Every structure is written in structure tokens, then in C-alpha cells.
Amino acid sequence: MEIFEHAILINHFLLVIESLLLTKFSIGKKKNLFFIISFIQLYFFLSFRGASVGTDTHIYIIFFNEIRAGGHPGIELGNYFLFKMIGMISDNPYIVIYLYAATTLVIVFYCLHSMSDDFEFSIILFEADMFYLLMFNIMRQGLALSITLLSAKRMIERKWLQSIVLIIIATLFHSSSIFFLIIWILSKLQIKYTPKKFYATLLLSVVAIVLGEKITLSIMHSFSLYLNYLNTSYLRQGNWLHPLMFLLMFIFCAYYFFMSNDDSESINTLMWMMAIGLILYFASISVRQVLRLVYFYSISVTVLLPKCINDFQSFTIKKQWRLLVIILVSIYLIIIINRNGQGGMNSYKFNWQ
């Protein structure tokens, strides 16, 4: 068995080692060095993957060839025109993957570098807690996700016009991005996330388990692009691992939020994102397709959790919690990759193999 068949796990543990050696707790230029090395590393595996890696990679190659031949597959306009322009320059379908990977990671790295109190820790969470894997499997949403994260950053900066324009742009690449308007409205109206809303979130999460399928089917019937999912495996039940893992992180962050009395716009927006993400995560137990929405909100954990841990007064406690979370997400990643193949991620191949 070739070593690269386990490239995703090798990639993860290399990243962890690099983050420990080039941590923000070090001095000098090590932090910038980690930024460069981690970006190149994550981009390398994401962009040079073979068509068999990820559930949708081969489909995008088919889309590219179809669009180049004059066809019009059922994808959003942003994707169509981007595929069309690339097809006018080259007949190599992998250029699409290179471009999407570069654009997505540039935006994510920019956002996490400017929003997080612990960039290295945020990158570990981004890579290990499903978000990086998502970009192997559903490339369009990966790009849209990065754009909505940038929109959240603009909301925190109270740049409302820029943030809503970014949501519109994200919708051109994945129509489900439109639901991120919920965060824009909550942030614009300055609705505070309170302890009562925390308990309401937990209650709605339980309700979502029971009514998730019914609500999801109603929404999917309203969006023509998703009607083709009604008879596919995306409607089968999800699992408990994802929501329970996120629930632990949510409770930890909520406890910090209420105990610290931090009422800043950034924390409030991120807490709303985590709350909605939690409800959707539990809804995904009934219908796996809901996971398509979860990640727009749950990615907030890559900023909020490091902030909570970084605010501990004791340097030793900070390091202990940081290490504990890294161990947990590493175990989580191993389970996810090896469970049912996970879109070919447990058998990585480069596009030249």
C-alpha cells in the first residue's frame, strides 16, 4: 500500500507538528513561517488530488468538459461562467480545481489570520474539523463557504453593504449561501445572544432531531437545484458524531461568553453562527443533506474556540486546553476518514497517478 493513500492523515499530523514547533508562543518570524508552510501544504493536497478523491471531483471534470463543448449543466451562474472562461483558455479540467482551491484557501487564510487570536490553532481546527475535507468533496460550497466567512468578518466590522454583497456573490457559487442572510439580519439588528437564547438553542436542537426531515423536504422542494437530491443518499440519516462533537465546543464557548460578559460585536455574531450551526447539526441526524447548510455557520468555531482558550490567564492552562482539543479533533478526523470511505479520502491519489 502506497504511503500517499493516507496522505490526508499524514497532512494533518504534519500540520500539528508544525503548529507545535512554529507556535505563536514562539518569538521571531516563526508565526509567518507557519502561515506560508501550512498554506502551501494544504493547497498542495487540495489542488493536486485525483478525480477519485472526494465525492464530486469527477463530476466537476464532467461539468467542465460539458460546458467547454457548449452545454449548460445545472450549476449556479458563477460556477458556469468561471468554468466557461477557463475552458476558453485551456482544455485541462484540473485548472478548475487549482483555481477553486487557491481562491478558497486564500480567503480562509486571510479571514482566520485577521479574526483569530491564535491563527495556528484556528488552522488546525479548520483542517481537522470537516471544513478542509468539505473542500475536497463539494468544491462549489467550499468556495461559497470562504466568501460567507469573509462576509461575517465584514459584519463584525459593521460594513453592512460589503457583507451583503459578499453573500450575494457566494450565492452565485452555491445557492444555499442565501440562508446566511439570517446572520446578517441578526447582526444588523444587534440582537444579543443571551442565556435564554442558549437554552432555546438546546431545545430547538432536540426539536430538529424530530422534525428535521419534514422541514428539510419542504425547503428542498422550494429550490429546483436540489430536487435531484430527493432520491439520493443525501436524504439518508446522518450520524451523532458530528453534532455531539460540535455540542461540546458550543457549550464550552457559550460558558466563556456568558462568564466573561464580553458583549463585543464579534463574539455575539460568532455565537449566533454557532447556535444556528448546532440546530442544523442535530437536524442532520434525520437528513444528511442538512450538512450542506451547517458549515456556513459552524466554521465560526475556528475563530471563537481559540479566542475562548486564549483568554485564560494561565499560560499552562492555555497550552493544556489547546493540546486537549488538538488530540480530540485528531481522533475525530481519523474516525471520519476511515468510516465508510468518506468520499475516497482514505485512499488519496494525486492527479498524475
Disulfide bonds with the S-S distance in Angstrom:
none
